[in-house]
Amino acid sequence: MCYPTPQELGLAARALADEHPGEVRLRQAGTSRAGRPILVLSVAATATATATTTATATAATAGPVGTAGGDARSVLVVAGAHANEPVGGATALSLARRLLRDPAPRAGCGWHFLLCADPDGADLHRTPRPYSLLDYHRHFFRPPGPEQPEWAPSLLPADRLPPETLALTALIDELRPVLQVSLHATDLGGTWVQLTRDVPGLAEPFAKSAAELRIPVENGASDAAGWPSPGPGIFVIPQPGSEAAGAFHPEDTRLSTWYHAHRYAGTTAIVEVPMWASDLVDDPAPHPDPRGALRMLAARLTADAALVGAARERARSRDGDRYGDGPHPGGFEDPAAAPLLRAVDWTLALIPRITVEWTGAGAPAEATAAYIASIDAFGRRLSLRAAAMLLRVLRAEGHPAAPGLDRLVTGWCEEFAARFGARWIPVATQVEHQSRTVLAAYDRLVAADRATGRA
């Protein structure tokens, strides 16, 4: 099993809709900046236990296929929000097929799958079956924050939001999902879940799935630094006004599309699964010197970024810092150069802000070994991603700086894998864990609503 492309996702979804015309619908929810379709696959609700059993009543309960219609509730699953995290599309298809085989979660609930939130980005990240971290980074792409569908609202004014974001928020407005699930992945590490509201009881089935599938639980995820954690690998995003420390990112999480579902009393779960696993991120032992470790990691990240920055300056002398203008952006003939360079520059600009956080007064005096390992991995991937994307541009142009940067990327990938004891998680296993977690989140959310009288 490999990661499907947006085109393959569309073909598979069309086949599924053709096979189940009364239950499944494929439609276009929007168009990307480059004109690619943004597709939604919907699996209709079945009648609830209290509904009448006549065909007419069943149809009235379910509503039109692929719409909120008469569904008592809706679930929206978002795949491909980050171009470099391609497992989500495979999980979405797997979940749709599972719901057709076992319709119990569809009782009074329609399920909707945004197959690829960023088809343009996915087209630039071309690694369907990576056999190593180096292979994964050979064709790496991750757009800058303002161009990411989920994060754009936290970084841009409303009149500058990209069409991918507008398609996603319009879909949320239409469906009013009781649960939105965003499917994400990490290159190397463990699995964890971020929640905009707590889902009581989720920690148990999540941990059970991870253990059965031999996926380490990331207990100190850098993305969720300082957030409340009701169980291992489960993190609840702090509410407005909270004094909890935030993650080292420039975005305000609460302005992202994750919180758009809150307008309709919905909850969002972000499910992360690793491509390569490392047991280092599952170590709850206290770290002997967190602040010393963070100072060391900050110094290394600064030095690594300087190496990439020097190579970028050599490229800048050729492109004149004009990428994005004219038929050949910045003098580069490869049309991929413009988005790649925007991403490189955004990443390099982000790094100094992160190192200041790591070495500032707010750095933790106490932390687990898992947390420091997660920060270590986060810093490595920042400089590595910038270097890998810059290398794609330089190699395509035959730039003289390309061979040296190639050696740097190769060495960093090998060091990253060796330091963390990288162990490949088969795509099918990644998909299975995400699928189980999505279904468990919905099951526990419905149970909690019943207990409080909301269901």
KEVO-456062 format. One record per residue (C-alpha): residue in one letter; residue number from 1; x, y, z. Coordinates in steps of 0.02 Angstrom, whole numbers, padded with zeros to 5 digits. Layout:
BEGIN
NODE:A:NUM:X:Y:Z
...
***
This chain:
BEGIN
NODE:M:1:00000:00000:00000
NODE:C:2:00064:00174:-00044
NODE:Y:3:00005:00353:-00020
NODE:P:4:-00125:00398:-00152
NODE:T:5:-00111:00555:-00257
NODE:P:6:-00258:00676:-00268
NODE:Q:7:-00297:00606:-00440
NODE:E:8:-00298:00427:-00374
NODE:L:9:-00408:00481:-00229
NODE:G:10:-00532:00556:-00349
NODE:L:11:-00539:00401:-00458
NODE:A:12:-00560:00285:-00308
NODE:A:13:-00695:00396:-00235
NODE:R:14:-00788:00402:-00401
NODE:A:15:-00784:00212:-00410
NODE:L:16:-00852:00200:-00233
NODE:A:17:-00994:00320:-00273
NODE:D:18:-01036:00222:-00430
NODE:E:19:-01041:00059:-00331
NODE:H:20:-01155:00132:-00197
NODE:P:21:-01263:00264:-00284
NODE:G:22:-01395:00266:-00147
NODE:E:23:-01272:00291:-00005
NODE:V:24:-01118:00379:-00073
NODE:R:25:-01097:00542:-00165
NODE:L:26:-00942:00628:-00236
NODE:R:27:-00950:00813:-00268
NODE:Q:28:-00838:00963:-00292
NODE:A:29:-00833:01083:-00145
NODE:G:30:-00716:01209:-00223
NODE:T:31:-00568:01243:-00336
NODE:S:32:-00387:01269:-00288
NODE:R:33:-00282:01417:-00337
NODE:A:34:-00213:01318:-00484
NODE:G:35:-00386:01259:-00538
NODE:R:36:-00384:01085:-00463
NODE:P:37:-00548:01015:-00393
NODE:I:38:-00573:01003:-00205
NODE:L:39:-00676:00845:-00184
NODE:V:40:-00793:00787:-00047
NODE:L:41:-00848:00607:-00029
NODE:S:42:-01006:00584:00076
NODE:V:43:-01080:00427:00152
NODE:A:44:-01262:00455:00201
NODE:A:45:-01336:00426:00371
NODE:T:46:-01443:00275:00405
NODE:A:47:-01606:00283:00500
NODE:T:48:-01596:00296:00687
NODE:A:49:-01670:00163:00799
NODE:T:50:-01822:00271:00833
NODE:A:51:-01859:00305:00650
NODE:T:52:-01997:00212:00560
NODE:T:53:-01943:00068:00452
NODE:T:54:-02030:00114:00291
NODE:A:55:-01924:00161:00143
NODE:T:56:-02003:00333:00137
NODE:A:57:-01964:00368:00319
NODE:T:58:-01787:00304:00300
NODE:A:59:-01755:00420:00154
NODE:A:60:-01826:00566:00251
NODE:T:61:-01713:00527:00399
NODE:A:62:-01557:00510:00295
NODE:G:63:-01584:00664:00188
NODE:P:64:-01505:00686:00016
NODE:V:65:-01344:00589:-00006
NODE:G:66:-01193:00698:00030
NODE:T:67:-01284:00840:00116
NODE:A:68:-01326:00880:00295
NODE:G:69:-01508:00859:00241
NODE:G:70:-01609:00770:00373
NODE:D:71:-01457:00694:00461
NODE:A:72:-01468:00715:00649
NODE:R:73:-01283:00754:00645
NODE:S:74:-01132:00759:00531
NODE:V:75:-00948:00714:00544
NODE:L:76:-00820:00800:00433
NODE:V:77:-00651:00717:00405
NODE:V:78:-00518:00828:00326
NODE:A:79:-00370:00749:00236
NODE:G:80:-00218:00828:00154
NODE:A:81:-00216:00994:00246
NODE:H:82:-00025:00980:00247
NODE:A:83:00047:00929:00080
NODE:N:84:00188:00827:00157
NODE:E:85:00068:00720:00260
NODE:P:86:-00015:00610:00128
NODE:V:87:-00085:00471:00237
NODE:G:88:-00249:00563:00268
NODE:G:89:-00320:00529:00096
NODE:A:90:-00291:00343:00114
NODE:T:91:-00372:00347:00286
NODE:A:92:-00524:00442:00219
NODE:L:93:-00555:00310:00085
NODE:S:94:-00528:00169:00208
NODE:L:95:-00652:00246:00330
NODE:A:96:-00783:00270:00195
NODE:R:97:-00770:00088:00145
NODE:R:98:-00775:00033:00328
NODE:L:99:-00934:00133:00357
NODE:L:100:-01017:00045:00210
NODE:R:101:-00969:-00125:00281
NODE:D:102:-01016:-00080:00460
NODE:P:103:-01148:00058:00457
NODE:A:104:-01171:00070:00646
NODE:P:105:-01082:00241:00660
NODE:R:106:-01196:00306:00522
NODE:A:107:-01354:00290:00627
NODE:G:108:-01424:00466:00616
NODE:C:109:-01255:00533:00560
NODE:G:110:-01187:00575:00389
NODE:W:111:-01001:00558:00361
NODE:H:112:-00910:00677:00244
NODE:F:113:-00730:00665:00185
NODE:L:114:-00633:00811:00112
NODE:L:115:-00512:00703:00014
NODE:C:116:-00372:00830:-00007
NODE:A:117:-00384:01004:00065
NODE:D:118:-00230:01065:-00031
NODE:P:119:-00219:00978:-00200
NODE:D:120:-00092:01103:-00267
NODE:G:121:00026:01070:-00122
NODE:A:122:00001:00882:-00138
NODE:D:123:00050:00893:-00320
NODE:L:124:00218:00967:-00268
NODE:H:125:00254:00839:-00132
NODE:R:126:00290:00682:-00233
NODE:T:127:00337:00535:-00123
NODE:P:128:00204:00399:-00139
NODE:R:129:00310:00262:-00060
NODE:P:130:00465:00329:00030
NODE:Y:131:00592:00197:00077
NODE:S:132:00697:00312:00187
NODE:L:133:00694:00485:00264
NODE:L:134:00809:00542:00125
NODE:D:135:00691:00475:-00008
NODE:Y:136:00547:00563:00079
NODE:H:137:00640:00729:00074
NODE:R:138:00699:00714:-00107
NODE:H:139:00530:00780:-00167
NODE:F:140:00475:00868:-00008
NODE:F:141:00355:01015:-00006
NODE:R:142:00260:01101:00133
NODE:P:143:00189:01273:00095
NODE:P:144:00217:01423:00207
NODE:G:145:00089:01449:00344
NODE:P:146:-00015:01581:00253
NODE:E:147:-00041:01459:00109
NODE:Q:148:-00098:01313:00217
NODE:P:149:-00288:01292:00214
NODE:E:150:-00311:01265:00401
NODE:W:151:-00185:01393:00462
NODE:A:152:-00218:01536:00340
NODE:P:153:-00355:01617:00447
NODE:S:154:-00232:01636:00591
NODE:L:155:-00107:01728:00481
NODE:L:156:-00207:01823:00349
NODE:P:157:-00351:01947:00347
NODE:A:158:-00519:01878:00290
NODE:D:159:-00509:01961:00118
NODE:R:160:-00346:01871:00077
NODE:L:161:-00392:01693:00124
NODE:P:162:-00349:01564:-00010
NODE:P:163:-00490:01471:-00100
NODE:E:164:-00443:01309:-00013
NODE:T:165:-00481:01388:00156
NODE:L:166:-00644:01463:00093
NODE:A:167:-00698:01292:00027
NODE:L:168:-00662:01212:00196
NODE:T:169:-00751:01343:00300
NODE:A:170:-00900:01341:00181
NODE:L:171:-00910:01153:00203
NODE:I:172:-00909:01172:00392
NODE:D:173:-01046:01304:00379
NODE:E:174:-01150:01186:00271
NODE:L:175:-01127:01027:00372
NODE:R:176:-01116:01100:00548
NODE:P:177:-01019:00946:00604
NODE:V:178:-01034:00883:00781
NODE:L:179:-00856:00819:00753
NODE:Q:180:-00723:00879:00633
NODE:V:181:-00569:00768:00619
NODE:S:182:-00412:00831:00535
NODE:L:183:-00294:00692:00482
NODE:H:184:-00110:00735:00502
NODE:A:185:00057:00645:00507
NODE:T:186:00234:00670:00566
NODE:D:187:00389:00610:00476
NODE:L:188:00471:00532:00628
NODE:G:189:00406:00513:00805
NODE:G:190:00245:00449:00881
NODE:T:191:00057:00469:00878
NODE:W:192:-00046:00596:00972
NODE:V:193:-00214:00685:00965
NODE:Q:194:-00253:00870:00987
NODE:L:195:-00430:00919:01037
NODE:T:196:-00518:01087:01036
NODE:R:197:-00627:01016:01176
NODE:D:198:-00599:00865:01284
NODE:V:199:-00677:00702:01225
NODE:P:200:-00695:00600:01386
NODE:G:201:-00637:00421:01371
NODE:L:202:-00538:00441:01209
NODE:A:203:-00369:00405:01290
NODE:E:204:-00409:00221:01322
NODE:P:205:-00453:00162:01144
NODE:F:206:-00318:00275:01072
NODE:A:207:-00183:00197:01182
NODE:K:208:-00249:00022:01149
NODE:S:209:-00240:00046:00961
NODE:A:210:-00064:00118:00970
NODE:A:211:-00005:-00028:01077
NODE:E:212:-00082:-00160:00965
NODE:L:213:-00005:-00082:00810
NODE:R:214:00166:-00048:00892
NODE:I:215:00156:00139:00869
NODE:P:216:00235:00240:01010
NODE:V:217:00126:00372:01093
NODE:E:218:00205:00545:01089
NODE:N:219:00188:00599:01270
NODE:G:220:00276:00767:01254
NODE:A:221:00227:00828:01080
NODE:S:222:00312:00994:01040
NODE:D:223:00153:01048:00949
NODE:A:224:00059:01040:01114
NODE:A:225:00186:01109:01237
NODE:G:226:00104:01152:01402
NODE:W:227:-00071:01100:01351
NODE:P:228:-00187:01003:01468
NODE:S:229:-00172:00815:01442
NODE:P:230:-00313:00702:01504
NODE:G:231:-00213:00548:01452
NODE:P:232:-00052:00496:01366
NODE:G:233:-00042:00571:01192
NODE:I:234:-00207:00667:01212
NODE:F:235:-00192:00857:01220
NODE:V:236:-00329:00986:01239
NODE:I:237:-00295:01155:01161
NODE:P:238:-00302:01289:01297
NODE:Q:239:-00457:01397:01296
NODE:P:240:-00446:01586:01267
NODE:G:241:-00373:01675:01418
NODE:S:242:-00282:01521:01480
NODE:E:243:-00107:01543:01547
NODE:A:244:-00051:01375:01475
NODE:A:245:00106:01387:01372
NODE:G:246:00081:01376:01185
NODE:A:247:00179:01279:01056
NODE:F:248:00323:01362:00966
NODE:H:249:00225:01422:00815
NODE:P:250:00179:01594:00746
NODE:E:251:-00003:01545:00721
NODE:D:252:-00145:01569:00843
NODE:T:253:-00222:01397:00846
NODE:R:254:-00391:01467:00897
NODE:L:255:-00404:01566:00734
NODE:S:256:-00378:01411:00627
NODE:T:257:-00516:01315:00539
NODE:W:258:-00510:01191:00683
NODE:Y:259:-00614:01315:00785
NODE:H:260:-00736:01356:00646
NODE:A:261:-00840:01205:00699
NODE:H:262:-00864:01285:00869
NODE:R:263:-00989:01403:00790
NODE:Y:264:-01104:01254:00783
NODE:A:265:-01056:01176:00950
NODE:G:266:-00939:01056:00861
NODE:T:267:-00774:00984:00920
NODE:T:268:-00616:00959:00817
NODE:A:269:-00491:00818:00839
NODE:I:270:-00321:00821:00753
NODE:V:271:-00252:00645:00736
NODE:E:272:-00065:00628:00708
NODE:V:273:00020:00467:00656
NODE:P:274:00206:00440:00617
NODE:M:275:00280:00378:00455
NODE:W:276:00434:00318:00550
NODE:A:277:00417:00278:00735
NODE:S:278:00539:00317:00875
NODE:D:279:00525:00254:01053
NODE:L:280:00618:00409:01115
NODE:V:281:00458:00511:01108
NODE:D:282:00370:00390:01225
NODE:D:283:00493:00406:01370
NODE:P:284:00408:00482:01524
NODE:A:285:00569:00489:01628
NODE:P:286:00619:00662:01691
NODE:H:287:00754:00746:01588
NODE:P:288:00904:00794:01696
NODE:D:289:00929:00968:01621
NODE:P:290:00789:01029:01507
NODE:R:291:00849:01208:01495
NODE:G:292:01026:01155:01454
NODE:A:293:00961:01036:01322
NODE:L:294:00852:01172:01245
NODE:R:295:01000:01292:01238
NODE:M:296:01102:01160:01148
NODE:L:297:00960:01122:01027
NODE:A:298:00934:01308:00994
NODE:A:299:01119:01331:00955
NODE:R:300:01117:01182:00836
NODE:L:301:00960:01244:00748
NODE:T:302:01036:01418:00728
NODE:A:303:01195:01344:00653
NODE:D:304:01099:01229:00537
NODE:A:305:00987:01369:00479
NODE:A:306:01140:01476:00442
NODE:L:307:01205:01340:00324
NODE:V:308:01039:01336:00231
NODE:G:309:01030:01525:00232
NODE:A:310:01201:01538:00150
NODE:A:311:01145:01423:00011
NODE:R:312:00986:01524:-00007
NODE:E:313:01087:01683:-00027
NODE:R:314:01185:01603:-00168
NODE:A:315:01021:01563:-00253
NODE:R:316:00955:01738:-00217
NODE:S:317:01098:01814:-00314
NODE:R:318:01025:01727:-00465
NODE:D:319:00838:01746:-00437
NODE:G:320:00853:01927:-00381
NODE:D:321:00726:01892:-00242
NODE:R:322:00588:01914:-00371
NODE:Y:323:00511:01741:-00368
NODE:G:324:00328:01743:-00410
NODE:D:325:00343:01874:-00550
NODE:G:326:00338:01841:-00736
NODE:P:327:00324:01680:-00835
NODE:H:328:00482:01610:-00755
NODE:P:329:00477:01655:-00570
NODE:G:330:00633:01744:-00515
NODE:G:331:00728:01684:-00669
NODE:F:332:00700:01499:-00631
NODE:E:333:00619:01401:-00772
NODE:D:334:00546:01269:-00655
NODE:P:335:00368:01327:-00609
NODE:A:336:00388:01240:-00440
NODE:A:337:00529:01360:-00393
NODE:A:338:00414:01500:-00334
NODE:P:339:00313:01402:-00204
NODE:L:340:00467:01307:-00148
NODE:L:341:00566:01466:-00117
NODE:R:342:00421:01549:-00027
NODE:A:343:00416:01399:00089
NODE:V:344:00605:01403:00115
NODE:D:345:00604:01586:00161
NODE:W:346:00455:01570:00277
NODE:T:347:00537:01425:00369
NODE:L:348:00704:01514:00387
NODE:A:349:00617:01671:00452
NODE:L:350:00524:01566:00581
NODE:I:351:00679:01487:00658
NODE:P:352:00748:01637:00755
NODE:R:353:00581:01660:00843
NODE:I:354:00582:01478:00895
NODE:T:355:00760:01481:00963
NODE:V:356:00717:01635:01066
NODE:E:357:00573:01539:01145
NODE:W:358:00685:01390:01182
NODE:T:359:00815:01497:01272
NODE:G:360:00700:01625:01352
NODE:A:361:00634:01641:01528
NODE:G:362:00483:01534:01485
NODE:A:363:00587:01380:01447
NODE:P:364:00534:01238:01563
NODE:A:365:00641:01198:01715
NODE:E:366:00562:01025:01720
NODE:A:367:00519:00915:01571
NODE:T:368:00516:00734:01519
NODE:A:369:00641:00649:01406
NODE:A:370:00498:00626:01281
NODE:Y:371:00469:00814:01274
NODE:I:372:00653:00854:01242
NODE:A:373:00658:00718:01109
NODE:S:374:00506:00795:01024
NODE:I:375:00589:00967:01025
NODE:D:376:00748:00888:00957
NODE:A:377:00651:00810:00813
NODE:F:378:00555:00971:00781
NODE:G:379:00715:01073:00764
NODE:R:380:00796:00944:00650
NODE:R:381:00649:00940:00532
NODE:L:382:00638:01129:00517
NODE:S:383:00814:01152:00447
NODE:L:384:00803:00989:00349
NODE:R:385:00641:01039:00264
NODE:A:386:00708:01209:00214
NODE:A:387:00865:01129:00145
NODE:A:388:00770:00993:00051
NODE:M:389:00652:01117:-00034
NODE:L:390:00795:01232:-00081
NODE:L:391:00891:01084:-00150
NODE:R:392:00747:01042:-00267
NODE:V:393:00759:01216:-00342
NODE:L:394:00949:01217:-00356
NODE:R:395:00960:01042:-00428
NODE:A:396:00830:01081:-00562
NODE:E:397:00933:01230:-00617
NODE:G:398:01102:01145:-00607
NODE:H:399:01156:01275:-00479
NODE:P:400:01337:01255:-00418
NODE:A:401:01278:01256:-00237
NODE:A:402:01170:01100:-00265
NODE:P:403:01303:00964:-00234
NODE:G:404:01355:01037:-00066
NODE:L:405:01175:01058:-00010
NODE:D:406:01138:00881:-00068
NODE:R:407:01275:00814:00047
NODE:L:408:01204:00916:00189
NODE:V:409:01027:00849:00165
NODE:T:410:01091:00671:00151
NODE:G:411:01193:00686:00310
NODE:W:412:01051:00765:00408
NODE:C:413:00929:00630:00355
NODE:E:414:01048:00492:00406
NODE:E:415:01086:00575:00573
NODE:F:416:00900:00603:00608
NODE:A:417:00857:00421:00574
NODE:A:418:01004:00355:00674
NODE:R:419:00977:00468:00825
NODE:F:420:00795:00418:00840
NODE:G:421:00808:00236:00789
NODE:A:422:00683:00264:00648
NODE:R:423:00566:00117:00616
NODE:W:424:00451:00122:00465
NODE:I:425:00265:00106:00500
NODE:P:426:00178:00026:00349
NODE:V:427:00050:00140:00266
NODE:A:428:-00088:00014:00302
NODE:T:429:-00045:00021:00488
NODE:Q:430:-00045:00211:00488
NODE:V:431:-00217:00207:00406
NODE:E:432:-00284:00078:00528
NODE:H:433:-00231:00179:00680
NODE:Q:434:-00303:00341:00614
NODE:S:435:-00465:00253:00567
NODE:R:436:-00485:00175:00739
NODE:T:437:-00450:00341:00823
NODE:V:438:-00578:00434:00717
NODE:L:439:-00714:00306:00755
NODE:A:440:-00668:00304:00940
NODE:A:441:-00675:00494:00948
NODE:Y:442:-00850:00494:00874
NODE:D:443:-00908:00352:00985
NODE:R:444:-00845:00437:01143
NODE:L:445:-00914:00605:01091
NODE:V:446:-01087:00532:01063
NODE:A:447:-01077:00441:01230
NODE:A:448:-01030:00602:01319
NODE:D:449:-01174:00695:01236
NODE:R:450:-01295:00559:01290
NODE:A:451:-01231:00569:01468
NODE:T:452:-01262:00756:01472
NODE:G:453:-01428:00747:01378
NODE:R:454:-01363:00834:01221
NODE:A:455:-01385:00684:01105
***
